[in-house]
Amino acid sequence: MRLQKKIQIKVASLKFFLNEIVKKKKKLLIIGAPARGVVTLNVCNVNKLNKYAVILDDTKEKQNKLMPGTHIPILPWEKCKFSEFETCLILSWNYANSLRRRLKKTKFKGDLYVPFPKLIRIN
């Protein structure tokens, strides 16, 4: 399969997932705001995702700002009310194992996903 087709399939899968979050008006917790995550969310171009999502990131320079293009607020972990969220997407997927362990220490009880190498539920 050509690279372009593989990318289109990955984008379509993630876009469908994010659109379902918006359609069902679920609250989405996103962990990590790496540059590749910014690109990933912007390529998906999901309308109104910023009304249902919050991003957590440890980088002080990113906190209390909006993710470029998506306008999703970026907060420190301390400001999050984990019990309010049903679904979590880890954009810093290369740190998924340690972030999952960290998340288990909170009041988050929802489903946990990583977008790559393919969108899968990991909990």
FITORRO-157781 format. One record per atom (N, C-alpha, C): x, y, z. Coordinates in pm, whole numbers, padded with zeros to 5 digits, always signed. Each point is the difference from the previous one (the first is absolute). Last residue first. Layout:
# FITORRO-157781
XYZ/...
END
This chain:
# FITORRO-157781
-00655+00060+02752/-00022-00033+00142/-00083-00123+00019/+00147+00234-00425/+00109-00066+00070/-00028-00034+00145/-00218+00102-00537/-00027+00018+00142/+00104-00080+00077/+00080+00213-00505/-00040-00116+00079/-00028+00041+00144/+00157+00176-00533/-00086+00037+00112/-00046-00126+00072/+00471-00008-00241/-00138+00010-00044/-00083+00032+00122/+00456+00029+00052/+00004-00014-00146/-00138-00015-00064/-00080+00307+00299/+00099-00062-00089/+00074-00112+00071/-00356+00267+00209/-00033+00010-00143/+00095-00074-00093/-00190-00104+00523/+00116+00060-00066/-00030+00002-00150/-00326-00031+00484/+00038-00030-00137/+00133+00063-00036/-00380-00140+00432/+00127+00061-00033/+00046-00048-00138/-00481+00051+00335/+00077-00075-00099/+00121+00081-00044/-00213+00097+00494/-00050-00022-00136/+00091-00085-00086/+00025+00198+00468/-00048-00138-00008/-00047-00037-00140/+00301+00382+00337/-00047-00031-00135/-00038-00148-00007/+00196+00259+00377/-00139-00046+00005/-00058-00029-00138/+00538-00057+00122/-00100+00108+00008/-00140-00061+00011/+00409-00248-00073/+00008+00055+00135/-00101+00114+00022/+00068-00216-00425/-00066-00095+00091/+00001+00051+00144/+00236+00234-00344/-00144+00023-00007/-00076-00092+00096/+00466-00060-00056/-00026+00127+00069/-00150+00029+00006/+00143-00371-00250/+00023-00024+00143/-00031+00126+00082/-00017+00043-00464/-00111-00085+00045/+00014-00029+00150/+00350+00227-00212/-00116+00088+00017/-00122-00079+00046/+00396-00236-00104/+00018+00078+00123/-00118+00094+00024/-00012-00258-00397/+00004-00087+00119/+00015+00079+00128/+00010+00230-00427/-00132-00052+00038/+00004-00085+00127/+00323+00281-00284/+00005-00008+00145/-00128-00064+00056/+00055+00080-00463/+00127-00068+00032/+00020-00012+00151/-00377+00236-00190/-00014-00146-00002/+00130-00074+00028/-00236+00468+00060/+00143-00031+00020/+00012-00153+00006/-00426+00168-00038/+00071+00048-00120/+00150-00019+00011/-00455-00235+00224/+00139+00035+00030/+00070+00041-00129/-00531-00007+00190/+00085-00026-00115/+00141+00047+00035/-00499-00137+00268/+00131+00065+00001/+00078-00044-00124/-00542+00019+00240/+00093-00050-00100/+00130+00080+00008/-00366+00091+00287/-00035-00139-00033/+00105-00065-00089/-00011+00431+00392/+00029-00046-00136/-00030-00148-00018/-00025+00271+00416/-00094+00057-00097/+00014-00059-00140/+00289-00093+00389/-00126-00075+00005/-00103+00052-00100/+00433+00214+00072/+00006-00123-00079/-00133-00075-00004/+00165+00503+00059/-00098-00078+00076/-00023-00129-00079/+00439+00369+00002/-00097-00088-00066/-00092-00070+00100/+00396+00301+00068/-00126+00071-00020/-00110-00087-00059/+00459-00150+00081/-00059+00039+00128/-00136+00067-00016/+00287-00123-00374/-00073-00113+00057/-00075+00041+00128/+00090+00385-00355/+00086-00091+00077/-00087-00110+00061/-00156+00229-00468/+00006+00021+00145/+00107-00087+00063/-00222+00216-00493/+00105-00086+00053/+00019+00036+00147/-00425+00062-00396/+00082+00048+00113/+00099-00106+00048/-00182+00066-00510/-00031-00083+00117/+00090+00048+00114/-00025+00148-00481/-00047+00085+00109/-00046-00080+00122/+00198-00107-00460/-00118-00067+00056/-00066+00082+00111/+00396+00163-00236/-00092-00052-00101/-00127-00060+00055/+00411+00034+00334/-00011+00070-00128/-00095-00071-00097/-00056-00025+00532/+00075-00072-00102/-00022+00070-00134/-00018+00281+00458/-00084-00082-00087/+00087-00072-00102/+00117+00160+00531/-00007+00053-00135/-00094-00090-00080/+00160-00079+00454/-00088+00117+00001/+00002+00074-00134/+00404-00323+00028/-00114+00004+00091/-00072+00135-00003/+00418-00114-00229/-00123-00033-00074/-00125+00016+00086/+00448+00063+00171/-00019+00099-00107/-00129-00025-00079/+00147-00307+00345/-00052+00126+00055/-00030+00103-00109/-00012-00540-00035/+00085+00110-00045/-00060+00133+00043/-00207-00442+00056/+00089+00042+00108/+00088+00120-00036/-00518-00149-00168/+00141-00006-00038/+00083+00054+00114/-00545-00135-00187/+00092+00011+00114/+00142-00012-00051/-00510+00150-00221/+00131-00063-00015/+00080+00021+00128/-00552-00019-00165/+00101+00070+00078/+00129-00079-00018/-00535+00027-00253/+00132-00054+00032/+00084+00095+00085/-00447+00075-00205/-00012-00125+00075/+00133-00054+00050/-00065+00397-00273/-00109+00013+00097/-00009-00121+00092/+00309+00031-00374/+00044+00083+00113/-00110+00020+00105/-00081-00221-00418/+00069-00087+00094/+00043+00078+00124/-00241+00158-00416/-00051+00007+00136/+00068-00094+00099/+00091-00115-00505/-00071+00119+00048/-00049-00020+00143/+00426-00232-00251/-00131-00032+00057/-00062+00126+00059/+00442-00146-00271/-00091+00113-00020/-00142-00029+00047/+00443-00260-00065/-00135-00055+00017/-00108+00106-00015/+00455+00125-00008/-00030-00076-00122/-00141-00058+00008/+00167+00217+00382/-00033+00095-00105/-00031-00069-00133/+00144-00258+00374/-00134+00054+00022/-00041+00099-00108/+00440-00181-00026/-00101-00107-00009/-00140+00056+00017/+00370+00289+00066/-00020-00032-00142/-00111-00103-00015/+00128+00098+00433/-00061+00120-00058/-00033-00028-00147/+00245-00324+00223/-00139-00003+00042/-00078+00119-00054/+00465-00026-00064/-00066-00100-00086/-00147-00015+00037/+00267+00285+00267/-00020+00057-00134/-00070-00099-00092/-00103-00067+00514/+00122+00007-00080/-00031+00057-00138/-00258-00057+00452/-00016+00098-00107/+00129+00011-00081/-00282-00339+00400/+00116+00036-00080/-00035+00097-00111/-00389-00278+00189/+00125+00012+00076/+00114+00023-00096/-00568+00069+00032/+00113-00027-00088/+00128+00020+00082/-00560-00087+00078/+00125+00039+00062/+00111-00040-00096/-00552+00095-00065/+00122-00069-00039/+00120+00060+00071/-00578-00044+00032/+00118+00079+00036/+00123-00084-00027/-00484-00030-00269/+00081-00057+00108/+00115+00095+00030/-00388+00006-00339/+00026+00101+00103/+00069-00057+00122/-00121-00200-00441/-00061-00051+00122/+00018+00094+00119/+00189+00116-00421/-00140-00035-00030/-00074-00045+00126/+00469+00077+00021/-00075+00125-00014/-00149-00029-00017/+00286-00370+00009/+00009+00068+00130/-00087+00126-00003/+00057-00227-00401/-00094-00070+00087/-00001+00062+00139/+00318+00154-00312/-00134+00048-00035/-00108-00068+00085/+00446-00150+00045/-00017+00135+00057/-00137+00058-00031/+00112-00422-00192/+00002-00010+00146/-00029+00136+00065/+00061-00011-00467/-00128-00062+00037/-00013-00007+00152/+00412+00144-00167/-00103+00102-00022/-00138-00054+00037/+00364-00298+00006/+00007+00094+00111/-00107+00108-00012/+00032-00307-00355/-00033-00071+00123/-00002+00094+00120/+00146+00165-00420/-00144-00027-00002/-00045-00068+00130/+00462+00070-00067/-00069+00128+00023/-00151-00024+00007/+00267-00369-00115/+00024+00040+00139/-00076+00128+00035/-00010-00146-00448/-00075-00093+00085/+00015+00038+00147/+00252+00239-00318/-00142+00032-00014/-00086-00089+00091/+00462-00093-00032/-00024+00123+00075/-00148+00037-00004/+00137-00362-00260/+00012-00033+00142/-00030+00121+00088/+00025+00063-00466/-00123-00071+00036/+00000-00037+00148/+00390+00197-00180/-00110+00096+00000/-00131-00066+00043/+00385-00272-00063/+00006+00081+00121/-00118+00097+00008/-00059-00458-00277/+00078+00123-00008/-00011+00081+00128/-00034-00542-00040/-00085+00118+00000/+00089+00124+00000/
END
